[in-house]
Amino acid sequence: MSSIIIIFVSILVLFMLGATIVAWVTKDLLVAVLSSGTISLIASILYLILQAPDVAITEAAIGAGLTTGIFVYVLKKTERFEK
């Protein structure tokens, strides 16, 4: 791997860790769900860099898209903030 790719992967991993901390600490459940979707989206980019396009497409469609959409829909029907 070239040094540019290593730097890019390192930046993506740092963003993933930041989104994980936000999802863990926040009391706003919508922010936690969107943060979780961001983690899945970054994971799909990392899978694409690792030359696993089938896994990347599945992660983007199911992890970032469908799961986040379902969580937002359910959250709309319930309370948004954690007690």
C-alpha positions as CSV (number, residue, x, y, z in Angstrom):
1,M,0.0,0.0,0.0
2,S,1.2,3.4,-0.7
3,S,1.6,6.0,2.0
4,I,-1.4,8.1,0.7
5,I,-3.7,5.1,1.1
6,I,-2.4,4.4,4.6
7,I,-3.0,8.0,5.6
8,F,-6.5,7.9,4.0
9,V,-7.4,4.7,5.9
10,S,-6.0,6.2,9.1
11,I,-8.2,9.3,8.7
12,L,-11.3,7.1,8.0
13,V,-10.6,5.0,11.1
14,L,-10.3,8.1,13.2
15,F,-13.6,9.4,11.9
16,M,-15.1,5.9,12.7
17,L,-13.8,6.1,16.2
18,G,-15.2,9.6,16.6
19,A,-18.6,8.5,15.4
20,T,-18.5,5.6,17.8
21,I,-17.8,7.9,20.7
22,V,-20.6,10.3,19.6
23,A,-23.1,7.3,19.4
24,W,-22.0,6.1,22.8
25,V,-22.1,9.4,24.7
26,T,-25.1,11.3,23.2
27,K,-28.6,11.3,24.8
28,D,-30.2,12.2,21.5
29,L,-31.2,8.9,19.9
30,L,-31.4,10.3,16.4
31,V,-27.8,11.5,16.6
32,A,-26.8,8.0,17.8
33,V,-28.6,6.3,14.9
34,L,-27.1,8.7,12.3
35,S,-23.7,8.2,13.9
36,S,-24.2,4.4,13.6
37,G,-25.1,4.8,9.9
38,T,-21.9,6.9,9.5
39,I,-19.9,4.0,11.0
40,S,-21.4,1.6,8.5
41,L,-20.7,3.9,5.6
42,I,-17.1,4.3,6.6
43,A,-16.8,0.5,7.0
44,S,-18.1,0.1,3.4
45,I,-15.5,2.5,2.1
46,L,-12.8,0.6,4.0
47,Y,-14.1,-2.7,2.4
48,L,-13.8,-1.1,-1.0
49,I,-10.2,0.0,-0.3
50,L,-9.5,-3.6,0.8
51,Q,-10.8,-4.8,-2.7
52,A,-13.9,-6.5,-1.4
53,P,-16.6,-4.7,-3.5
54,D,-19.3,-7.2,-2.8
55,V,-19.0,-6.8,0.9
56,A,-18.8,-3.0,0.5
57,I,-22.0,-2.9,-1.5
58,T,-23.8,-5.1,1.0
59,E,-22.6,-3.0,4.0
60,A,-23.6,0.2,2.3
61,A,-27.1,-1.1,1.3
62,I,-28.0,-3.0,4.5
63,G,-25.8,-1.4,7.2
64,A,-25.8,2.2,6.2
65,G,-29.1,2.4,4.2
66,L,-31.8,-0.1,5.3
67,T,-30.9,-0.4,9.0
68,T,-30.5,3.3,9.5
69,G,-33.8,3.9,7.7
70,I,-35.6,1.4,9.8
71,F,-34.1,2.9,13.0
72,V,-35.1,6.4,12.0
73,Y,-38.6,5.2,11.2
74,V,-39.0,3.5,14.6
75,L,-37.5,6.4,16.4
76,K,-40.1,8.7,14.7
77,K,-42.8,6.6,16.3
78,T,-41.2,6.7,19.8
79,E,-39.4,9.2,22.0
80,R,-36.3,10.9,20.5
81,F,-34.3,11.5,23.7
82,E,-33.1,9.0,26.2
83,K,-34.2,9.5,29.8
